[in-house]
Amino acid sequence: MSIVPLITFKAGACEYNDEQRDDNKVKPLPAQGYIYLYSDDDLIHFCWRKRSAPMTEPDLDLVMVPTDGQFVPYTWADQSSAKTNGRIFVLKFASSSSRHFFWLQSKPQSRNGDPSWFSPRDKKIGEIVNRLLQGEEVSATQELGQVRNVDDRRDNDDDETMEDVEGHGGAGHGATGGDIREEGEDAREGGSDGARAAAGGARTAPASDADAAVQNFLRSLQGNAGLGSSSRSGGQQAADKPYPYLNHLLPNETTIPMLASASEAFTDNLLGFLPPTVLVLATGAGDAGDVEPSAEAAAAARASLRLAEKKNLLQKVLRSPQFHQALGSLTMALRDGGLPTIAEALNVKVANGGYIRGGGMPLGGGEAVEAFVEGVKTTVKEEEEQRRQ
């Protein structure tokens, strides 16, 4: 897959320890890296990779739902003690308490040597990333070209245009991260302790007929996004209850390891939720057409697949941007009052039918998503008890 970044800039990852005092909660890690964002099927990918890694193999790859994420400066009482340039950004979410921290690895521009001072260009980088996460169309090259660090600059040579950031085109399609541009000693120090790798990110599977069928199937779920839009004002409570979106509850870091250790019986059960066309195409036994394969043909196709092939097909589904987009769309449909309709269609038993107790209005906001998740748990437990009897 060819990736064309919307913006690329030098940044390192950080560890976060909530048990430490404020000025020690965030510990920058020494690995030199890049943050880059790109668009795939109208969804923004927020990625971080080491500079020694190719662009297609990020250590972190987050598929962002528009308006859910924010990328803003992070400050604490005494940043000067950090063994980095001190300029920290935090990626946070409206739908969950998860946070990711990064430190800028370009040279600081403060005239008095303050390592925590955000230059106009630093702020513009954060602003561009934040706007991209909101779903806006932004030309990073054009906007950064208009920024000059005239407020508190030490030397023009310290602030060469595009020294630490690139817009459309990023570091190039074949970039491996071998950047030789000067970063300054502060940027090279990193954290004093040993670094750990960031969470593994998703990989995009190559396109195939089976992939296309999977994408079409998952794209059909997006139509549910408007199920409850007409009842939003009445169904969503005035004070929204914070609750994660479904795509945050089912990240690749959780689903892929679960699939890797799954038994063949469990794997076959998951395959049963895919359309017969996907299974048939995965075996190369037929072509996509207007006629849906029979249940017998789907069963024969599934039986012909080895366990590794079955898991590979499911991994393509779990890693696909369409799957994460569908989870986001389903979340918005639940939040907008579609819980009763969705629960009935999926045979999920939710409390009070998905309606507000004592009223005829559907639940909305975070309460609806929580009720749906709890309903799934309840339904699964009841089905397991029935099988034991």
N, C-alpha and C positions, 0 to 999 in steps of 0.2 A: 504494500500500500504506500502511495506517495503522500507525504505529509507536507503541507505548506503552512507554516506557522503564521499566526496573525501578529504575534510579538514574541521575541526571545530576549532574555536578559540574564546576566550572571547573578546567581543566587545560590546559597547553601541551605541545607535543611537544618532543623533544630530539634532537640528533644525537649519535651515539656514534662515537668514534674510538679504536680499540684501540691505536694507535701512540702516543698521548699518555700522559703520566704520570697516575697515579690521579686527582688532583684536577682534571684537564682532559679526562678521557675523555668525559664527558658535557657537552654544551653546550646549554643551554636555548635554544629559539628564541622570538622575540618574539611570534609570532602568538597572539592570544587565542582560546581554544577551549573545547570541552566534551568530556569523556569521558561516554559513556552506554552502557548495556547493555540489550538487549531480547531477548526469547525469540521464536523462530520455529520451529515444528515441533519443539519440545522441544530445540532447540539454542540456546545463548547466542551472540549477536553482541556482540563488543567493538568499539566504534566511537569514533573521534575525528573531530571536525569543527571548522572555524573558526566563530566565532560569527556570521559573515556568511552562512554556508551553511545551507540548510534541513536538517532532520533526516534527510531521505531521500537526502541527497547527502554522505555522510561522506568525508573524505580517507582514512580507514582503516576498513576493515570486516573483522574477523576472525571467522570461524565457529569457535567453540571446541568441542573435544571434551571432555566432562566429565572432570575430574581432570587434564587435560594441562597446563593453564595455572595460573600462580601470579602474584598481584599483591601485591608486598611492598615495604616501604620500601627505598630504596637509599642507602647511606652511603659516604662516603670521608673521608679524613683532614681536609680543610679545605674544607667546604662554604661557609664564610662568604665566600669570594672570588667565589662565583657571583653574577652580577648578576640574581638572582631571589630569591624568598623562600626558596630553598634546600631545599624539601621535595620530594624526588624519589622517585617510585615506579617500579619496573621490572616489566614483564610478561614473564615467562620461561616456558619450556616444558620439560616432562619429555622430550619426544620429539625436540627439536632444540636447537641452540645459539642460535637466534634470540632476540633480546631487543628490547623496545621500552621507551623511557624517557619519562616524563611528569613535569612539575612542577606542583604545586598553585598556582593563581593567586588563591586567596582570601588575605585578610590573615593574616600569621603572628600567633600568639597568645602568644608567649613574653613573659614579664614583663621580661626583661633584653634583649629585642630580638634574641635568637638566631634568625637566619632559617632555621636548619636544624632547629628544634625541632618535633617532631610533637605537636600537641595531642591530647587524648583523642578529639576529633571527627575529626581527620585520620586517626588510627589506626582509628577505627570505619569510616570510609569505605573504607579499604583492606581491612579485615576483611570488610565486606559484599561488596565486589567479589570478593575471593578466594573467599568461600563460594559466591557465584553461579557462579563458574568451576568449583567442585567438583560442581555439580549440585544444591546445596541450595536450598530455597525460603526466601527471606528477604524480610521486609517492611522496606524501607529506611526508610520514613517512621516506623514504630513504633520501630525500634531507634535511629535518630538522635534521635528526640524524647526519649529517655531519657538522652542524653549531654549533660553540661555541662562546659565547660572550667574547672573549679574548681582544678585542680592548680597552674597557673602563669599565670592570666589577668591581663591588664593592666587591662582595663576591660570591663564587661559589654557595652557598646555595640559593642565590637569583635567580638563573637561572637554575633550575632543568629541565632536558630534558623533553619535552612534558608537562610542567607545565600549559601552557595556550593554547596549541594547540594540536590537534590530527589529524592524517592522515586518511587513509582508515579505516572505521569503526566508526569514529566520537565518539560520546558519547554513542554509543550503540543503538540498534534498539528500545529499550523501554525506552530510556532516557527521563527524565522529566525536566532536567535542574537543578536538586538538587546537584550542584557541591559544595563540601566543601573545595576545595583546596584554600590555602591562596592567597589573591589578593593584600594585602597591603592597608593601609588607603587611599592613594591617589586615588586608583581605586574605593573605596567605596563612596567617596564624591559626585561624579557626578556633575550635574549642580546645581546652587544655587536656581534656580526657579523651579516651579512645572513642571513635565514632562507631555508630551502628547504621546499617543500611535502612533506608526508608522502606515503608510497606510496599510489597510487590504490586505492580500495576497491571492493568488489563492489556492483552495483546489483541490486535485485530486480525481475525482469520481471513485468509484469502477468499475472494469471491468465487462462488460456484453456483450451479443450478440449485443445489440443496440450500445454500445460504440465501439465495433469492427467495425461495419459497418460505423459508423461516422468517425473513424480513417482511414479506407480504403478510404472513400470518400475524406477526407481532404488530405491524403497522395498523392492522384492523382494530386493535384494541384502543387505538387513539380516538376512535369515534365515541368512546364512552366519556370523553372529557367533558362533554356538555350535558350529561345526563341530568345533573341537578343544578345547572346554572340559573335556571329561572327561579329556584327556591333559595338562592344563596342568602338573600337578605333575611329570610325568615328562618332558615335552617341553621345558619352559622351563628354561634353564640357571640354576644358582644365582646366578652373576654375570651379570646382564643386560648385553648389549652396547648402548650408546647408539646409536640410529639413528632418523632422523626418521620420523614417521608419513606415510602416503601423501598425506594432505591438506596436509601441510606441503611435500611435494615438488611438489605440483600446485596452487599458489595461483593465484587469478585474475590476479595480476600477471604470471604466467608464461604461463598457458594462453590468455588473451584476446589478448595481442599476437601469440602464435604463430598463432592462428586468423585474425587480421586480415590477416596476410601470407601465408596459406596459398594454394596453387594450387587450382584447381577439382578437379583429380584427387585431391589430398590431402583436400580437403573432402568429396568424394564417398565416399572411403574411410572417413572418420569417420562419415558418415551411414549407412554400411553396418552399423554396430554398433548403431544404434537399431532398436527394434521397428518393423515395417511400419505398425502402427497410428499411430505418431507421425508418420511421413512422410505418410500419407494425411490425417490430421487437419490437418496443417500447411498443406495445400493447400485445405482446406475442401471436399474432394470427398466426404466421408463422415462418418458419425456413429460415435462410439465404441459398440461393441457386444460381444457375446460371441464373435463370429466374427472370427478374425484375418484381415486382408486377405491376399490371395495375394502371392507374390513379384512377379508381373507388375504388380499394382496398385501395390505399393510402388515398383517401378522406374519406372512411369509417373508417379507422384507426384513422385519425385525429379527426373525429367527436366523436369517442368513448373516447377520452382522456379528462379528466378534465383540467381546466385551469392550476391548479397547476402542473399536470403531463406534460403538454405542456412546461411550463416554466422550469421544472426540466430537460427535455430532451435538451432544448436549452442551459441551463446552462452547461450541460456536454460538449456540443460542444464548448462553449465559453471558458471554463476552460481547455480544453484538450491541451496538449503540441503540438499536431498535428495542431491545429488551429493556434497557435502562430508561429509554424514553417512554416505553409503555408503562413501566412502573410509576414514572412521574405523572403521566396522564391519568393513570388509575388513581393515584393519590389525590390529584386535583379534583377528579370526579367525586371521590368520597368526601373531600372537604367541602365541596359545593352542593351537597345535599343528595348525592346519588347512592348513599349507602343502602337504603331499602331495595332499590332496583338491582344493584350489583350483587348484594347478598343473595337475593332470590335467584338470580341468573346463575350464580356459582354454587348454589346449594350450601351456603355458609350460614350457620345458625348464629345470628347476632341478637344481643339482648334487646327485648322490646321491639323486635322487628326492624331495628335501626332508627326508631323514632324517639323523640324526646318523651320522657315519662310524663304522663298526664296531658299530652298534647298530640296533635296530628302532624306536627312538623318534623322532618327528618333531622337527625343529628348532622352537625357540620363541623368544619375546622378540625383541630387535632383530636377532639373527642370522637369524631366519626372514624378517623384512621385507627385510633386505639381500639374502638369497638369492633372494627373489622378484623384487626390482628387477633384480639381476644376471641372473636368468633371463630376464626380459623383454628386456633388452638383447641377450643371446645369441640368443634366438629371433628377434628382429627382424633381427639381422645375418645369421643363416643364411638367412632368407627372402629378404633382399635379394640375397645371393650366388646363390641359386637362380634368382632372376629374371634375373640377368645372364647366366647360362649358357645 
